[in-house]
Amino acid sequence: MVVYNRYANGLMETEYYVGTRFDNVRVELTKGANIRESGMENADSCLVKIPNNGTLPRPYKAPQEWIALTDEEKLEYFTLDPESSNFFVIVKKGELGINIDLPAGLVNSADYKGGFYQFIRNKYGYTYTLKTADVYNLIPRFEVSGA
């Protein structure tokens, strides 16, 4: 899975994404079950559990802390912020035949026709807007859901 943290920079409000790849995550595609349980057509459709056992590719920062970082510092951390147009992409799931190589690090959205998010969504699918993020300590992990 790759999480993309969005931010806008400068006077022109140039849109950038910082991508962080997480391996060995648990992916649950749950849209059908969630619709049956809630009756809502727009129910979350993907749940990802990210182990927080010392193997994260970068340190985590709370959303407000990450936003306050300089552009260079943002490259050293990741956040899970449902309020900032962040998204994630399932890049590897053998049983569904998913094996996608996507950029990590800094991405300039203007380099992609229609913007980076729309380009990835149209070309690859399995792209989800980050809707919720939870932190668990008993079994250390992050759980993110998206639609």
C-alpha positions as CSV (number, residue, x, y, z in Angstrom):
1,M,0.0,0.0,0.0
2,V,1.1,3.6,-0.7
3,V,-0.3,6.4,1.3
4,Y,-0.1,9.8,-0.4
5,N,-0.1,12.9,1.9
6,R,-1.3,16.0,0.0
7,Y,-0.1,19.6,0.5
8,A,-0.1,22.8,-1.4
9,N,3.0,25.0,-1.6
10,G,3.7,28.5,-2.6
11,L,1.9,31.5,-3.9
12,M,0.6,29.4,-6.9
13,E,-0.7,26.7,-4.5
14,T,1.1,24.0,-6.4
15,E,-0.3,20.6,-5.3
16,Y,2.2,18.0,-4.2
17,Y,1.9,14.5,-2.7
18,V,4.4,12.7,-0.5
19,G,4.1,8.9,-1.0
20,T,5.0,6.4,1.7
21,R,5.0,2.7,0.8
22,F,4.0,0.1,3.4
23,D,4.6,-3.5,2.9
24,N,3.1,-6.5,4.8
25,V,-0.2,-4.7,5.5
26,R,-3.5,-6.5,5.9
27,V,-6.0,-5.4,3.3
28,E,-9.7,-6.0,3.6
29,L,-12.0,-5.0,0.7
30,T,-15.3,-4.6,2.6
31,K,-17.7,-2.5,0.5
32,G,-20.4,-5.2,0.1
33,A,-20.4,-6.2,3.8
34,N,-20.4,-2.5,4.9
35,I,-23.4,-1.7,2.6
36,R,-25.3,-4.7,3.9
37,E,-24.6,-3.7,7.6
38,S,-25.2,0.0,7.3
39,G,-27.6,0.2,4.3
40,M,-25.5,3.1,3.0
41,E,-24.3,3.0,-0.6
42,N,-21.3,5.2,0.2
43,A,-20.0,3.0,3.0
44,D,-16.3,2.6,3.3
45,S,-15.0,0.0,0.9
46,C,-11.4,-0.8,2.1
47,L,-9.8,-1.3,5.5
48,V,-6.0,-1.5,5.8
49,K,-4.2,-2.5,9.0
50,I,-0.6,-1.3,9.1
51,P,1.6,-2.9,11.8
52,N,3.4,-0.4,14.0
53,N,6.0,-2.7,15.3
54,G,9.2,-0.8,14.6
55,T,9.2,-1.5,10.8
56,L,7.6,1.6,9.5
57,P,9.4,3.1,6.5
58,R,9.2,6.6,8.1
59,P,8.2,8.0,11.5
60,Y,4.6,9.0,12.0
61,K,3.5,12.6,12.8
62,A,0.1,13.6,13.9
63,P,-1.7,15.6,11.1
64,Q,-1.3,19.1,12.6
65,E,2.4,18.4,13.3
66,W,3.0,17.1,9.7
67,I,1.3,20.2,8.2
68,A,3.6,22.5,10.2
69,L,6.7,20.8,8.8
70,T,8.8,22.4,6.1
71,D,8.6,20.9,2.6
72,E,11.9,19.1,3.2
73,E,10.8,17.7,6.6
74,K,7.6,16.4,5.1
75,L,9.6,13.9,3.1
76,E,11.0,12.4,6.3
77,Y,7.6,11.6,7.9
78,F,4.1,10.4,7.0
79,T,0.7,11.2,8.5
80,L,-2.8,9.7,8.3
81,D,-5.2,12.7,7.9
82,P,-8.7,12.2,6.7
83,E,-9.2,16.0,6.5
84,S,-6.4,16.8,3.9
85,S,-7.4,15.0,0.7
86,N,-5.0,12.2,1.4
87,F,-5.4,8.9,-0.4
88,F,-4.0,5.4,-0.5
89,V,-3.6,2.8,-3.2
90,I,-3.5,-0.9,-2.8
91,V,-0.3,-1.9,-4.8
92,K,0.0,-5.5,-4.0
93,K,-2.6,-8.2,-3.3
94,G,-1.9,-11.5,-4.8
95,E,-5.4,-13.0,-4.7
96,L,-6.6,-10.1,-6.8
97,G,-3.7,-10.0,-9.2
98,I,-2.6,-6.6,-8.0
99,N,1.1,-5.8,-8.4
100,I,1.6,-2.1,-9.1
101,D,4.8,-0.1,-9.0
102,L,3.9,3.5,-7.9
103,P,6.2,6.4,-7.0
104,A,7.0,7.1,-3.4
105,G,8.5,10.3,-2.2
106,L,7.6,13.7,-3.6
107,V,5.2,13.9,-6.5
108,N,4.1,17.1,-8.3
109,S,0.5,16.7,-9.2
110,A,0.8,19.0,-12.2
111,D,3.1,16.4,-13.9
112,Y,0.0,14.2,-14.4
113,K,-2.8,15.0,-16.8
114,G,-5.9,15.8,-14.7
115,G,-3.8,15.8,-11.5
116,F,-2.0,12.9,-9.7
117,Y,-5.0,11.5,-7.8
118,Q,-7.3,11.4,-10.8
119,F,-4.5,9.9,-13.0
120,I,-3.8,7.1,-10.5
121,R,-7.5,6.4,-9.9
122,N,-8.2,6.2,-13.6
123,K,-5.2,4.1,-14.6
124,Y,-4.9,1.7,-11.7
125,G,-8.0,1.6,-9.6
126,Y,-7.8,0.3,-6.0
127,T,-7.4,4.0,-5.1
128,Y,-9.2,5.1,-1.9
129,T,-9.8,8.5,-0.3
130,L,-8.6,8.2,3.3
131,K,-11.8,8.5,5.4
132,T,-10.7,7.4,8.9
133,A,-7.5,6.7,10.7
134,D,-7.2,4.9,14.1
135,V,-4.2,4.1,16.3
136,Y,-4.2,1.0,18.4
137,N,-1.7,0.3,21.2
138,L,-2.6,-3.2,22.6
139,I,-1.6,-4.7,19.2
140,P,0.3,-1.8,17.8
141,R,-1.1,-0.8,14.4
142,F,-2.8,1.9,12.4
143,E,-6.1,1.1,10.8
144,V,-7.2,3.3,7.9
145,S,-10.4,3.1,5.9
146,G,-11.3,4.5,2.6
147,A,-13.9,4.8,0.0
